[in-house]
């Protein structure tokens, strides 16, 4: 997967994204927002897309949304204007692997259904850990692939197609485990299955003040 390929794919998705993915991911989006609201403060939403989750945040939560796709962000900006969401500070085109924001500048980083659409996911996860403050959280909703069995084989088979659509089917839990172990800056707080079908998960990591031994 390449950055331009992903941006183009989601540019094509933009006109129908809400219709196709809105209902499917609704429960996961709301779970992620509830987790973020428990911390509050300033939130970076990575892969904000068309802004489907923005109205679910409390008025006291300040939000910066970023996405790789300008057509998706254009829809998000219209949503912010229509709903008068004054707590949205900015909506910007930005690469999740290279966040142009200072260290420890957010209380929460939220990334909903986006990690498996990033060309180099571990690099992006490192960036999430960099920009969240110690004690803050990284909240992910994500598809976790099977490592073995029929489902695992099907995911590998479908990868050429889904890559063209802008996401991976093959992405195992072991990659998250290896990232956290290598990073030594985060600790897993929660791993919870989400509907539909238990293929999606809510993951919560806390940014620790000192490297994990």
Phi and psi in degrees as GROMACS dihedral restraints (atoms count N, CA, C in turn):
[ dihedral_restraints ]
;  ai    aj    ak    al  type     phi  dphi    fc
    3     4     5     6     1  -120.5    20    10
    4     5     6     7     1   154.0    20    10
    6     7     8     9     1   -55.1    20    10
    7     8     9    10     1   -49.3    20    10
    9    10    11    12     1   -63.6    20    10
   10    11    12    13     1   -37.5    20    10
   12    13    14    15     1   -61.7    20    10
   13    14    15    16     1   -43.6    20    10
   15    16    17    18     1   -66.9    20    10
   16    17    18    19     1   -45.3    20    10
   18    19    20    21     1   -59.5    20    10
   19    20    21    22     1   -42.7    20    10
   21    22    23    24     1   -66.1    20    10
   22    23    24    25     1   -40.5    20    10
   24    25    26    27     1   -60.9    20    10
   25    26    27    28     1   -45.4    20    10
   27    28    29    30     1   -77.4    20    10
   28    29    30    31     1   -23.5    20    10
   30    31    32    33     1   -62.2    20    10
   31    32    33    34     1   -38.3    20    10
   33    34    35    36     1   -70.7    20    10
   34    35    36    37     1   -33.4    20    10
   36    37    38    39     1   -71.9    20    10
   37    38    39    40     1   -25.0    20    10
   39    40    41    42     1   -49.7    20    10
   40    41    42    43     1   -46.3    20    10
   42    43    44    45     1   -64.2    20    10
   43    44    45    46     1   -26.0    20    10
   45    46    47    48     1  -120.3    20    10
   46    47    48    49     1     5.0    20    10
   48    49    50    51     1   -58.0    20    10
   49    50    51    52     1   -46.7    20    10
   51    52    53    54     1   -61.2    20    10
   52    53    54    55     1   -40.6    20    10
   54    55    56    57     1   -68.2    20    10
   55    56    57    58     1   -43.3    20    10
   57    58    59    60     1   -77.2    20    10
   58    59    60    61     1   -46.2    20    10
   60    61    62    63     1  -106.3    20    10
   61    62    63    64     1   -16.2    20    10
   63    64    65    66     1   -54.1    20    10
   64    65    66    67     1   -57.7    20    10
   66    67    68    69     1   -65.9    20    10
   67    68    69    70     1   -36.6    20    10
   69    70    71    72     1   -63.4    20    10
   70    71    72    73     1   -41.1    20    10
   72    73    74    75     1  -100.7    20    10
   73    74    75    76     1     7.1    20    10
   75    76    77    78     1   -58.6    20    10
   76    77    78    79     1   -48.1    20    10
   78    79    80    81     1   -65.7    20    10
   79    80    81    82     1   -38.2    20    10
   81    82    83    84     1   -65.4    20    10
   82    83    84    85     1   -41.4    20    10
   84    85    86    87     1   -59.9    20    10
   85    86    87    88     1   -45.5    20    10
   87    88    89    90     1   -67.5    20    10
   88    89    90    91     1   -35.6    20    10
   90    91    92    93     1   -64.1    20    10
   91    92    93    94     1   -41.2    20    10
   93    94    95    96     1   -65.2    20    10
   94    95    96    97     1   -42.7    20    10
   96    97    98    99     1   -64.9    20    10
   97    98    99   100     1   -42.0    20    10
   99   100   101   102     1   -59.5    20    10
  100   101   102   103     1   -42.1    20    10
  102   103   104   105     1   -64.3    20    10
  103   104   105   106     1   -40.7    20    10
  105   106   107   108     1   -67.7    20    10
  106   107   108   109     1   -39.7    20    10
  108   109   110   111     1   -65.4    20    10
  109   110   111   112     1   -26.5    20    10
  111   112   113   114     1   -64.4    20    10
  112   113   114   115     1   -22.5    20    10
  114   115   116   117     1   -99.3    20    10
  115   116   117   118     1   -46.3    20    10
  117   118   119   120     1    73.6    20    10
  118   119   120   121     1  -163.0    20    10
  120   121   122   123     1    84.1    20    10
  121   122   123   124     1  -131.8    20    10
  123   124   125   126     1  -110.2    20    10
  124   125   126   127     1   126.6    20    10
  126   127   128   129     1  -116.3    20    10
  127   128   129   130     1   133.5    20    10
  129   130   131   132     1  -102.4    20    10
  130   131   132   133     1   115.9    20    10
  132   133   134   135     1  -100.7    20    10
  133   134   135   136     1   112.1    20    10
  135   136   137   138     1   -90.3    20    10
  136   137   138   139     1   131.4    20    10
  138   139   140   141     1    72.4    20    10
  139   140   141   142     1    43.9    20    10
  141   142   143   144     1   -64.8    20    10
  142   143   144   145     1   -21.4    20    10
  144   145   146   147     1    60.2    20    10
  145   146   147   148     1  -130.1    20    10
  147   148   149   150     1   -86.2    20    10
  148   149   150   151     1     7.2    20    10
  150   151   152   153     1    79.8    20    10
  151   152   153   154     1    25.6    20    10
  153   154   155   156     1   -56.9    20    10
  154   155   156   157     1   -32.7    20    10
  156   157   158   159     1   -94.7    20    10
  157   158   159   160     1    -6.1    20    10
  159   160   161   162     1   -61.5    20    10
  160   161   162   163     1   -39.9    20    10
  162   163   164   165     1   -71.2    20    10
  163   164   165   166     1   -13.7    20    10
  165   166   167   168     1   -80.3    20    10
  166   167   168   169     1   -17.3    20    10
  168   169   170   171     1   -74.5    20    10
  169   170   171   172     1   150.5    20    10
  171   172   173   174     1   -67.7    20    10
  172   173   174   175     1   156.4    20    10
  174   175   176   177     1   -65.4    20    10
  175   176   177   178     1   -22.7    20    10
  177   178   179   180     1   -84.7    20    10
  178   179   180   181     1    -5.7    20    10
  180   181   182   183     1   -91.9    20    10
  181   182   183   184     1   125.3    20    10
  183   184   185   186     1   -92.2    20    10
  184   185   186   187     1   134.4    20    10
  186   187   188   189     1  -126.4    20    10
  187   188   189   190     1   133.3    20    10
  189   190   191   192     1  -114.6    20    10
  190   191   192   193     1   125.3    20    10
  192   193   194   195     1  -111.6    20    10
  193   194   195   196     1   136.2    20    10
  195   196   197   198     1  -129.4    20    10
  196   197   198   199     1   155.4    20    10
  198   199   200   201     1  -157.9    20    10
  199   200   201   202     1   158.4    20    10
  201   202   203   204     1   -82.9    20    10
  202   203   204   205     1   -15.1    20    10
  204   205   206   207     1  -111.2    20    10
  205   206   207   208     1   116.4    20    10
  207   208   209   210     1   -63.7    20    10
  208   209   210   211     1   -40.9    20    10
  210   211   212   213     1   -60.3    20    10
  211   212   213   214     1   -36.1    20    10
  213   214   215   216     1   -65.9    20    10
  214   215   216   217     1   -44.5    20    10
  216   217   218   219     1   -64.5    20    10
  217   218   219   220     1   -33.1    20    10
  219   220   221   222     1   -61.0    20    10
  220   221   222   223     1   -40.0    20    10
  222   223   224   225     1   -67.1    20    10
  223   224   225   226     1   -37.9    20    10
  225   226   227   228     1   -63.4    20    10
  226   227   228   229     1   -41.5    20    10
  228   229   230   231     1   -63.2    20    10
  229   230   231   232     1   -39.7    20    10
  231   232   233   234     1   -64.8    20    10
  232   233   234   235     1   -37.3    20    10
  234   235   236   237     1   -65.8    20    10
  235   236   237   238     1   -43.3    20    10
  237   238   239   240     1   -61.1    20    10
  238   239   240   241     1   -43.3    20    10
  240   241   242   243     1   -66.4    20    10
  241   242   243   244     1   -43.9    20    10
  243   244   245   246     1   -65.6    20    10
  244   245   246   247     1   -36.9    20    10
  246   247   248   249     1   -95.6    20    10
  247   248   249   250     1     2.3    20    10
  249   250   251   252     1    52.1    20    10
  250   251   252   253     1    52.1    20    10
  252   253   254   255     1   -86.6    20    10
  253   254   255   256     1    84.6    20    10
  255   256   257   258     1   -74.3    20    10
  256   257   258   259     1   -11.7    20    10
  258   259   260   261     1   -84.6    20    10
  259   260   261   262     1    -2.5    20    10
  261   262   263   264     1   -85.5    20    10
  262   263   264   265     1   110.2    20    10
  264   265   266   267     1   -74.4    20    10
  265   266   267   268     1   -40.3    20    10
  267   268   269   270     1  -162.9    20    10
  268   269   270   271     1   152.4    20    10
  270   271   272   273     1  -131.3    20    10
  271   272   273   274     1   114.8    20    10
  273   274   275   276     1  -134.7    20    10
  274   275   276   277     1   148.2    20    10
  276   277   278   279     1   -72.6    20    10
  277   278   279   280     1   125.5    20    10
  279   280   281   282     1  -157.6    20    10
  280   281   282   283     1   147.7    20    10
  282   283   284   285     1   -88.6    20    10
  283   284   285   286     1   123.6    20    10
  285   286   287   288     1   -61.5    20    10
  286   287   288   289     1   -23.7    20    10
  288   289   290   291     1   -80.6    20    10
  289   290   291   292     1   -13.7    20    10
  291   292   293   294     1  -141.3    20    10
  292   293   294   295     1    75.9    20    10
  294   295   296   297     1   -76.3    20    10
  295   296   297   298     1   123.2    20    10
  297   298   299   300     1   -91.9    20    10
  298   299   300   301     1    56.3    20    10
  300   301   302   303     1  -134.2    20    10
  301   302   303   304     1   154.9    20    10
  303   304   305   306     1   -68.4    20    10
  304   305   306   307     1   160.9    20    10
  306   307   308   309     1   -58.2    20    10
  307   308   309   310     1   145.8    20    10
  309   310   311   312     1    51.8    20    10
  310   311   312   313     1    37.3    20    10
  312   313   314   315     1   -98.3    20    10
  313   314   315   316     1     0.5    20    10
  315   316   317   318     1  -131.6    20    10
  316   317   318   319     1   150.4    20    10
  318   319   320   321     1   -81.9    20    10
  319   320   321   322     1   -29.7    20    10
  321   322   323   324     1  -143.9    20    10
  322   323   324   325     1   141.4    20    10
  324   325   326   327     1  -114.8    20    10
  325   326   327   328     1   124.9    20    10
  327   328   329   330     1  -113.8    20    10
  328   329   330   331     1   130.5    20    10
  330   331   332   333     1  -134.5    20    10
  331   332   333   334     1   106.9    20    10
  333   334   335   336     1  -102.6    20    10
  334   335   336   337     1   115.4    20    10
  336   337   338   339     1    54.1    20    10
  337   338   339   340     1    41.1    20    10
  339   340   341   342     1  -124.3    20    10
  340   341   342   343     1   -26.8    20    10
  342   343   344   345     1   -57.7    20    10
  343   344   345   346     1   -41.5    20    10
  345   346   347   348     1   -76.4    20    10
  346   347   348   349     1    -1.6    20    10
  348   349   350   351     1  -103.9    20    10
  349   350   351   352     1     3.2    20    10
  351   352   353   354     1   -96.5    20    10
  352   353   354   355     1   132.7    20    10
  354   355   356   357     1   -55.6    20    10
  355   356   357   358     1   -42.4    20    10
  357   358   359   360     1  -124.5    20    10
  358   359   360   361     1    82.8    20    10
  360   361   362   363     1   -58.6    20    10
  361   362   363   364     1   -41.8    20    10
  363   364   365   366     1   -63.5    20    10
  364   365   366   367     1   -34.4    20    10
  366   367   368   369     1   -64.2    20    10
  367   368   369   370     1   -41.2    20    10
  369   370   371   372     1   -66.0    20    10
  370   371   372   373     1   -42.6    20    10
  372   373   374   375     1   -60.4    20    10
  373   374   375   376     1   -38.5    20    10
  375   376   377   378     1   -60.8    20    10
  376   377   378   379     1   -39.6    20    10
  378   379   380   381     1   -66.0    20    10
  379   380   381   382     1   -39.6    20    10
  381   382   383   384     1   -59.0    20    10
  382   383   384   385     1   -44.5    20    10
  384   385   386   387     1   -65.8    20    10
  385   386   387   388     1   -31.5    20    10
  387   388   389   390     1   -69.3    20    10
  388   389   390   391     1   -41.0    20    10
  390   391   392   393     1   -90.5    20    10
  391   392   393   394     1    -8.4    20    10
  393   394   395   396     1   -92.3    20    10
  394   395   396   397     1   143.7    20    10
  396   397   398   399     1   -72.8    20    10
  397   398   399   400     1   154.8    20    10
  399   400   401   402     1   -55.9    20    10
  400   401   402   403     1   132.8    20    10
  402   403   404   405     1    89.8    20    10
  403   404   405   406     1   -15.5    20    10
  405   406   407   408     1   -80.3    20    10
  406   407   408   409     1   175.9    20    10
  408   409   410   411     1  -125.4    20    10
  409   410   411   412     1   150.5    20    10
  411   412   413   414     1  -106.7    20    10
  412   413   414   415     1   120.4    20    10
  414   415   416   417     1  -117.2    20    10
  415   416   417   418     1   119.0    20    10
  417   418   419   420     1  -118.7    20    10
  418   419   420   421     1   137.9    20    10
  420   421   422   423     1  -112.3    20    10
  421   422   423   424     1   132.3    20    10
  423   424   425   426     1  -157.1    20    10
  424   425   426   427     1   152.3    20    10
  426   427   428   429     1   -84.6    20    10
  427   428   429   430     1   131.5    20    10
  429   430   431   432     1  -115.0    20    10
  430   431   432   433     1   120.5    20    10
  432   433   434   435     1   -79.2    20    10
  433   434   435   436     1   164.8    20    10
  435   436   437   438     1   -82.8    20    10
  436   437   438   439     1   146.3    20    10
  438   439   440   441     1   -95.2    20    10
  439   440   441   442     1   -20.7    20    10
  441   442   443   444     1  -140.4    20    10
  442   443   444   445     1   179.4    20    10
  444   445   446   447     1    77.3    20    10
  445   446   447   448     1  -173.3    20    10
  447   448   449   450     1   -62.5    20    10
  448   449   450   451     1   -43.6    20    10
  450   451   452   453     1   -61.5    20    10
  451   452   453   454     1   -42.2    20    10
  453   454   455   456     1   -61.3    20    10
  454   455   456   457     1   -41.6    20    10
  456   457   458   459     1   -64.9    20    10
  457   458   459   460     1   -41.0    20    10
  459   460   461   462     1   -65.7    20    10
  460   461   462   463     1   -38.8    20    10
  462   463   464   465     1   -62.9    20    10
  463   464   465   466     1   -41.4    20    10
  465   466   467   468     1   -64.0    20    10
  466   467   468   469     1   -40.9    20    10
  468   469   470   471     1   -64.6    20    10
  469   470   471   472     1   -36.0    20    10
  471   472   473   474     1   -82.8    20    10
  472   473   474   475     1   -11.2    20    10
  474   475   476   477     1   -54.3    20    10
  475   476   477   478     1   -43.9    20    10
  477   478   479   480     1   -58.6    20    10
  478   479   480   481     1   -36.9    20    10
  480   481   482   483     1   -73.3    20    10
  481   482   483   484     1   -49.6    20    10
  483   484   485   486     1   -67.3    20    10
  484   485   486   487     1   -29.1    20    10
  486   487   488   489     1   -61.4    20    10
  487   488   489   490     1   -40.5    20    10
  489   490   491   492     1   -66.7    20    10
  490   491   492   493     1   -27.6    20    10
  492   493   494   495     1   -82.0    20    10
  493   494   495   496     1   -12.3    20    10
  495   496   497   498     1   108.9    20    10
  496   497   498   499     1    14.1    20    10
  498   499   500   501     1  -155.4    20    10
  499   500   501   502     1   164.9    20    10
  501   502   503   504     1   -99.0    20    10
  502   503   504   505     1   144.6    20    10
  504   505   506   507     1   -93.7    20    10
  505   506   507   508     1   -29.3    20    10
  507   508   509   510     1   -95.3    20    10
  508   509   510   511     1   101.2    20    10
  510   511   512   513     1  -156.3    20    10
  511   512   513   514     1   102.2    20    10
  513   514   515   516     1   -88.0    20    10
  514   515   516   517     1   161.4    20    10
  516   517   518   519     1   -61.6    20    10
  517   518   519   520     1   -31.0    20    10
  519   520   521   522     1   -59.8    20    10
  520   521   522   523     1   -28.4    20    10
  522   523   524   525     1   -67.4    20    10
  523   524   525   526     1   -39.2    20    10
  525   526   527   528     1   -66.3    20    10
  526   527   528   529     1   -42.1    20    10
  528   529   530   531     1   -60.9    20    10
  529   530   531   532     1   -45.8    20    10
  531   532   533   534     1   -65.8    20    10
  532   533   534   535     1   -38.3    20    10
  534   535   536   537     1   -62.3    20    10
  535   536   537   538     1   -49.3    20    10
  537   538   539   540     1   -61.7    20    10
  538   539   540   541     1   -39.3    20    10
  540   541   542   543     1   -65.8    20    10
  541   542   543   544     1   -41.2    20    10
  543   544   545   546     1   -72.3    20    10
  544   545   546   547     1   -39.6    20    10
  546   547   548   549     1   -63.2    20    10
  547   548   549   550     1   -47.5    20    10
  549   550   551   552     1    60.7    20    10
  550   551   552   553     1    14.5    20    10
  552   553   554   555     1  -113.2    20    10
  553   554   555   556     1    -2.1    20    10
  555   556   557   558     1  -132.9    20    10
  556   557   558   559     1   157.5    20    10
  558   559   560   561     1  -134.0    20    10
  559   560   561   562     1   133.6    20    10
  561   562   563   564     1   -69.5    20    10
  562   563   564   565     1   127.1    20    10
  564   565   566   567     1  -100.2    20    10
  565   566   567   568     1   -36.0    20    10
  567   568   569   570     1  -154.7    20    10
  568   569   570   571     1   141.6    20    10
  570   571   572   573     1  -137.1    20    10
  571   572   573   574     1   111.2    20    10
  573   574   575   576     1  -134.1    20    10
  574   575   576   577     1   132.1    20    10
  576   577   578   579     1   -69.2    20    10
  577   578   579   580     1   144.0    20    10
  579   580   581   582     1  -121.9    20    10
  580   581   582   583     1   152.9    20    10
  582   583   584   585     1   -73.9    20    10
  583   584   585   586     1   159.7    20    10
  585   586   587   588     1   -90.3    20    10
  586   587   588   589     1   148.8    20    10
  588   589   590   591     1    68.2    20    10
  589   590   591   592     1     6.4    20    10
  591   592   593   594     1    70.1    20    10
  592   593   594   595     1    15.5    20    10
  594   595   596   597     1   -84.9    20    10
  595   596   597   598     1   -11.9    20    10
  597   598   599   600     1  -116.4    20    10
  598   599   600   601     1   151.1    20    10
  600   601   602   603     1  -137.8    20    10
  601   602   603   604     1   150.7    20    10
  603   604   605   606     1  -100.3    20    10
  604   605   606   607     1   124.8    20    10
  606   607   608   609     1  -119.2    20    10
  607   608   609   610     1   134.4    20    10
  609   610   611   612     1  -124.8    20    10
  610   611   612   613     1   125.5    20    10
  612   613   614   615     1  -119.2    20    10
  613   614   615   616     1   139.6    20    10
  615   616   617   618     1   -99.6    20    10
  616   617   618   619     1   139.2    20    10
  618   619   620   621     1   -82.3    20    10
  619   620   621   622     1   116.2    20    10
  621   622   623   624     1   -83.5    20    10
  622   623   624   625     1   154.2    20    10
  624   625   626   627     1   -73.1    20    10
  625   626   627   628     1   -35.5    20    10
  627   628   629   630     1  -122.5    20    10
  628   629   630   631     1   149.0    20    10
  630   631   632   633     1   -53.2    20    10
  631   632   633   634     1   139.6    20    10
  633   634   635   636     1   -68.6    20    10
  634   635   636   637     1   130.8    20    10
